[in-house]
Amino acid sequence: MSGEQYLHWHDGVEFDEATQTWRGYIEDNNFRSNKHLTEQTFDDKGDAIVAASRMLSEARKGRPPA
């Protein structure tokens, strides 16, 4: 997928109650089933936000998550 295809995506975070950790994600605005989660989980919500933002930035530069 080219970087331009990620222009209509957003980033966010979700909380896993079982592990009490946060994960960042990027998701297609039009197809909610098209979502990529960060590999790492985080104790701090802010760290997950930064990771999600970086993932979206890299995807928009043509380096999407695997």
CORRA-V474972 format. One record per residue. N is the residue number from 1. SS is DSSP state (helix for helix, strand for strand, loop for the rest). PSI is psi in degrees with one decimal (none if undefined). Layout:
{{N | SS | PSI} {N | SS | PSI}}
This chain:
{{1 | loop | 133.7} {2 | loop | 163.0} {3 | helix | -33.8} {4 | helix | -31.0} {5 | helix | -18.0} {6 | helix | 3.3} {7 | helix | -24.1} {8 | helix | 33.2} {9 | strand | 160.6} {10 | strand | 165.2} {11 | strand | 163.8} {12 | strand | -174.7} {13 | strand | 155.6} {14 | strand | 149.2} {15 | strand | 131.6} {16 | strand | 107.2} {17 | loop | -31.7} {18 | loop | -40.6} {19 | loop | -8.4} {20 | loop | 39.5} {21 | strand | 165.8} {22 | strand | 149.5} {23 | strand | 142.0} {24 | strand | 159.9} {25 | strand | 162.1} {26 | strand | 146.4} {27 | strand | 141.8} {28 | strand | 130.5} {29 | loop | -30.4} {30 | loop | -24.8} {31 | loop | 88.5} {32 | loop | -19.9} {33 | loop | -9.4} {34 | loop | 93.8} {35 | strand | 140.9} {36 | strand | 126.8} {37 | strand | 151.5} {38 | loop | 147.9} {39 | loop | -38.9} {40 | loop | 147.9} {41 | loop | 158.2} {42 | strand | 142.2} {43 | loop | -31.1} {44 | loop | 127.4} {45 | helix | -39.0} {46 | helix | -37.8} {47 | helix | -37.3} {48 | helix | -37.4} {49 | helix | -45.7} {50 | helix | -42.5} {51 | helix | -41.4} {52 | helix | -42.3} {53 | helix | -42.1} {54 | helix | -40.5} {55 | helix | -43.4} {56 | helix | -40.6} {57 | helix | -44.4} {58 | helix | -40.3} {59 | helix | -40.2} {60 | helix | -18.7} {61 | loop | 4.4} {62 | loop | 13.1} {63 | loop | 74.2} {64 | loop | 161.3} {65 | loop | 152.2} {66 | loop | none}}
